[in-house]
Amino acid sequence: MSRAVMGRTVRYKQAIFLLCLMGISCGCRRKQVTERINEVRMSDAGRQSRLLRGFYGVTGGWRWTSRIFAVSLDPPQADRGTYLEFDFGLSSELLSEYATVTLVARVNGVEVGRQKYDKAGRYVLATCVPFAALGKKPAEVEFELDNALKGPRDGRLLGANAISIGLKEYEQTTEYRETQARLAREAYSKLVEERHRQMPPQKERELMKLFHELPVWQNLWFQNVRIIKNPLDLWMMQQIVYERQPDFIVETGTWHGGSALYWAYTLHGMSLLHSRVLTVDVQDFTPQAASNPLWKKYVEFFHGSSTDPAIVSRIAEKVKGRKTIVTLDSDHSMSHVLQELRMYSPLVSPGSYLIVEDTHLDGLPTHPEQGPGPMAAVRRFLEEGGNKDFERDDSRGALVMTFNPGGWLRRK
């Protein structure tokens, strides 16, 4: 190859290399231009450059702020209005020293919200931002507190516990979600009331008895494992699991393990990968269910009586401080169920559920010869003081054919 040709080849490769560098550089600039940040979470290390002033180090997902603090945010690209949402907490120390604390919010120097607080706790300030305040982009969002604490060591001012700050469309705000949830609950209650108007109680009892006598209950399977559960109740239970996002589901009465396996699939399907099922039975009929990979991942079986203090203590230690649902489906005699209620009720987390199954046995009754059972146990449990912590949620029987009437207990 001649020197001239070699020279042209080298220059050609250099030109290609430079074009590649330019392409990479241009690509980076385009990414920076198009990336929009309309929310900053204090725990997100990748967005800390948007904290302009007045923030201290992150602590467990939140940051102390000074009395005045600000962030830089990109408003959403929407013509349906923009809302400022600030998720934060006010410490008991601050509200003990000052009777009230007033928070003022400004966007590009324009005041968009002002709120006074007289109690410690977690709050969400949500306020509409006028278009006139969004002329400068990204927007400077500033907050000012009228009172703040002085740090005992360094004297720095300590204001709010900031969790997140965002400029959002209204449909993305907590206020919108809570409003829609409330409206949905109201609509649900109206449907339940309408159902009772259309179906008198006597007719409902007759249908329940017929439903219970169906031969299908002796031939139900989940993933080829025997299960005796009302599918309509299973549906309502998975709805509760989705709403509460529990860390643990505690079940008494395992039998062949069909329901425990059902919970395992439910947790897996909802991506609750760190949640677990704790199930108890005096007999072990679970080998087939236990061979399922999801059982091995999610389920822990306790072999023994559900009212054995040692077993209850082990379970209580596991679920301590965690979101927990408990469902009771073992021995259905009143004395046994009442003992379970007393032992397992403290394990249920606030807002979660204690589900007493098969209250229809002595409630309708479908088995009058059995004598007092789960329904009688629930009544006694609530009368002796359980109603201080629990309330019946009869809306969970909206599918009518529930085997747990009056047994859906929600912790207050």
Secondary structure as the mmCIF struct_conf table of DSSP 4:
data_model
#
loop_
_struct_conf.conf_type_id
_struct_conf.id
_struct_conf.beg_label_comp_id
_struct_conf.beg_label_asym_id
_struct_conf.beg_label_seq_id
_struct_conf.end_label_comp_id
_struct_conf.end_label_asym_id
_struct_conf.end_label_seq_id
HELX_RH_AL_P HELX_RH_AL_P1 ARG A 3 THR A 34
STRN STRN1 GLU A 39 ARG A 41
TURN_TY1_P TURN_TY1_P1 MET A 42 SER A 43
HELX_RH_3T_P HELX_RH_3T_P1 ALA A 45 ARG A 50
STRN STRN2 LEU A 51 THR A 59
TURN_TY1_P TURN_TY1_P2 GLY A 60 GLY A 61
STRN STRN3 TRP A 62 LEU A 73
HELX_LH_PP_P HELX_LH_PP_P1 ASP A 74 PRO A 76
BEND BEND1 GLN A 77 GLN A 77
BEND BEND2 ASP A 79 ARG A 80
STRN STRN4 THR A 82 LEU A 90
HELX_RH_AL_P HELX_RH_AL_P2 SER A 92 GLU A 97
BEND BEND3 TYR A 98 ALA A 99
STRN STRN5 VAL A 101 VAL A 107
TURN_TY1_P TURN_TY1_P3 ASN A 108 GLY A 109
STRN STRN6 VAL A 110 TYR A 117
BEND BEND4 LYS A 119 LYS A 119
STRN STRN7 GLY A 121 VAL A 129
HELX_RH_3T_P HELX_RH_3T_P2 PHE A 131 LEU A 134
BEND BEND5 GLY A 135 PRO A 138
STRN STRN8 ALA A 139 LEU A 145
BEND BEND6 ASP A 146 ASP A 146
STRN STRN9 LEU A 149 LYS A 150
HELX_LH_PP_P HELX_LH_PP_P2 GLY A 151 GLY A 151
TURN_TY1_P TURN_TY1_P4 PRO A 152 ASP A 154
STRN STRN10 LEU A 157 LEU A 158
STRN STRN11 ASN A 161 LYS A 168
HELX_RH_3T_P HELX_RH_3T_P3 TYR A 170 GLN A 172
BEND BEND7 THR A 173 THR A 173
HELX_RH_AL_P HELX_RH_AL_P3 THR A 174 GLN A 198
BEND BEND8 MET A 199 MET A 199
HELX_RH_AL_P HELX_RH_AL_P4 PRO A 201 HIS A 212
TURN_TY1_P TURN_TY1_P5 GLU A 213 GLU A 213
HELX_RH_3T_P HELX_RH_3T_P4 PRO A 215 GLN A 218
BEND BEND9 ASN A 219 ASN A 219
STRN STRN12 TRP A 221 PHE A 222
TURN_TY1_P TURN_TY1_P6 GLN A 223 ASN A 224
STRN STRN13 VAL A 225 ARG A 226
HELX_RH_AL_P HELX_RH_AL_P5 PRO A 231 ARG A 244
BEND BEND10 ASP A 247 ASP A 247
STRN STRN14 PHE A 248 THR A 252
TURN_TY1_P TURN_TY1_P7 TRP A 255 HIS A 256
BEND BEND11 GLY A 257 GLY A 257
HELX_RH_AL_P HELX_RH_AL_P6 GLY A 258 GLY A 269
TURN_TY1_P TURN_TY1_P8 MET A 270 SER A 271
TURN_TY1_P TURN_TY1_P9 LEU A 273 HIS A 274
STRN STRN15 ARG A 276 ASP A 281
BEND BEND12 VAL A 282 GLN A 283
HELX_RH_AL_P HELX_RH_AL_P7 PRO A 287 ALA A 290
TURN_TY1_P TURN_TY1_P10 SER A 291 SER A 291
BEND BEND13 ASN A 292 ASN A 292
HELX_RH_AL_P HELX_RH_AL_P8 PRO A 293 TYR A 298
STRN STRN16 VAL A 299 HIS A 303
BEND BEND14 GLY A 304 GLY A 304
TURN_TY1_P TURN_TY1_P11 SER A 306 THR A 307
HELX_RH_AL_P HELX_RH_AL_P9 PRO A 309 VAL A 319
TURN_TY1_P TURN_TY1_P12 LYS A 320 GLY A 321
BEND BEND15 ARG A 322 ARG A 322
STRN STRN17 THR A 324 LEU A 328
BEND BEND16 SER A 330 SER A 330
BEND BEND17 SER A 333 SER A 333
HELX_RH_AL_P HELX_RH_AL_P10 MET A 334 TYR A 344
HELX_RH_3T_P HELX_RH_3T_P5 SER A 345 LEU A 347
BEND BEND18 VAL A 348 VAL A 348
HELX_LH_PP_P HELX_LH_PP_P3 SER A 349 SER A 349
TURN_TY1_P TURN_TY1_P13 PRO A 350 GLY A 351
STRN STRN18 TYR A 353 VAL A 356
TURN_TY1_P TURN_TY1_P14 THR A 359 THR A 359
HELX_RH_AL_P HELX_RH_AL_P11 HIS A 360 GLY A 363
BEND BEND19 LEU A 364 LEU A 364
BEND BEND20 THR A 366 THR A 366
HELX_RH_3T_P HELX_RH_3T_P6 PRO A 368 GLN A 370
BEND BEND21 PRO A 372 PRO A 372
HELX_RH_AL_P HELX_RH_AL_P12 PRO A 374 GLU A 383
TURN_TY1_P TURN_TY1_P15 GLU A 384 GLY A 385
HELX_RH_3T_P HELX_RH_3T_P7 GLY A 386 LYS A 388
TURN_TY1_P TURN_TY1_P16 ASP A 389 ASP A 389
STRN STRN19 PHE A 390 ARG A 392
HELX_RH_3T_P HELX_RH_3T_P8 ASP A 394 GLY A 397
TURN_TY1_P TURN_TY1_P17 ALA A 398 LEU A 399
BEND BEND22 VAL A 400 VAL A 400
BEND BEND23 PHE A 403 PHE A 403
TURN_TY1_P TURN_TY1_P18 PRO A 405 GLY A 406
STRN STRN20 TRP A 408 ARG A 411
#
